[in-house]
Amino acid sequence: MKLSRMLMPVVLVAVVAGSCIARHDSEAADGGDIVADVQADTARILPKTVTVAFTGDIMMGTTYPDSIHGTHLPPDGGRHIFDDVREVISSADFAGGNLEGCFLNGPGKRRPMTNPKTYFIFRMPPEYVQNLLDAGYDFVGIANNHINDFGEPGRASTMKTLAEAGLAHAGLKNRCETAYVERGGVVFGVAQVGHGDNNVDVNDLDEVRRVVKQMRDSADIVILSFHGGAEGSGHTHVPGTLEYYVGERRGDVKAVAHAAIDAGADVVFGHGPHVVRAAELYKGHVIFYSLGNFCTPYRMGIAGLTGHAPVAVVEIDMNGKFVGGKIHSFIQKRGLGPRRDSSNAAARQIRTLSEQDFPESQLRIADDGELSVGVW
């Protein structure tokens, strides 16, 4: 039985000095190898390894815009959009994703339109937060451009909704920069950086290092999530340079990921391009440069590459070093969310891009998505 599912979910969520802290009281896992960690003269029994699952963008349906052609919300309040992925997500010791939009009832003030071809804004019903809890998520990042779709009312409502649900979240500068989740005695620290106003900035490597080092002082496992890179099927490769899209600076994601690990992060997960990108092992730590879209059943393109919806699950030791894992492949269906994909298209696409972009990396991806250390 996994650490994260041994007892009831969140007991307490608090916001302290820019951190959203979720404490989950549970016991040590049954059986298996364990290691003892002693801090402040108090012995803690920790597992030898933990599993971490992460997904890309989540926008479970939107109440904007109103449409004469019908709703932009899935049937039955979205209760079934995670049916095919729930077992994978909930079995991990820690699971997170990117919340691509805000939780808000009412109109709010919409983000001004700059280009009608790229003007997409999202407003999810606050009650949909329960779908994330039921799916097994422990954390969602909110450092992205769509957290600003309905201004301060949208940001405030999203934070309130997540806090009241007991779902850890991070990404807003000076408000909620880091989050901590305790599972089975293991403290996971997680932060998200992104482009756009109000976010911890993906373009500022000093900011990246600062939040990582801050978490390193308090957490056993440190995870950085980033929302960055240009968008679309023409931007599947990691260029290793600063990227721009619709006039916005969207970070040098390779520099961000390497800076985070050099500062003490154990795992780095990315999203933002709406397509998957390569993965690599860097100094023994795993990086996924984009996990693409994940659950975006309406108002987003989900044809071809943009329909790939992987769940990346990695096993790491208590030093954060990669042990193994698997990329579970799913395909999105309009109005239904991610559905099983027996062809493993997402994993195969990540493998191809990894071979091309990081040929020196020793992260091996098998046909079925299994992850190991080896050579191509």
Salt bridges, closest charged atoms under 4 A:
ASP37 OD2 - ARG44 NH2 2.90
ASP57 OD1 - HIS227 ND1 3.98
ASP57 OD2 - HIS274 ND1 3.20
ASP76 OD1 - ARG79 NH1 2.98
ASP76 OD2 - HIS80 NE2 3.26
ASP83 OD2 - HIS80 ND1 3.08
ASP83 OD1 - ARG86 NH1 3.00
GLU100 OE2 - HIS146 NE2 3.85
GLU100 OE1 - HIS227 NE2 3.52
GLU100 OE2 - HIS274 NE2 3.98
ASP138 OD2 - ARG5 NH2 3.69
ASP138 OD1 - ARG183 NH2 2.31
ASP149 OD1 - ARG111 NH2 2.98
ASP149 OD2 - HIS146 ND1 2.82
GLU152 OE1 - ARG155 NE 3.19
GLU152 OE1 - ARG175 NH1 2.95
GLU164 OE2 - LYS160 NZ 2.79
GLU177 OE1 - ARG210 NH2 2.95
GLU182 OE1 - ARG23 NH1 3.63
ASP206 OD1 - ARG209 NH1 3.01
GLU207 OE1 - LYS173 NZ 2.50
GLU207 OE2 - ARG210 NE 3.06
ASP220 OD1 - ARG44 NH2 2.68
GLU231 OE2 - ARG250 NH1 2.59
GLU231 OE1 - HIS274 NE2 3.64
GLU243 OE1 - ARG277 NH2 2.74
GLU248 OE1 - HIS195 ND1 3.64
GLU248 OE1 - ARG250 NH2 2.69
ASP262 OD1 - LYS283 NZ 2.81
ASP266 OD2 - ARG216 NH1 3.20
GLU280 OE2 - HIS258 NE2 2.64
ASP357 OD1 - HIS237 ND1 2.73
ASP367 OD1 - ARG351 NH1 2.53
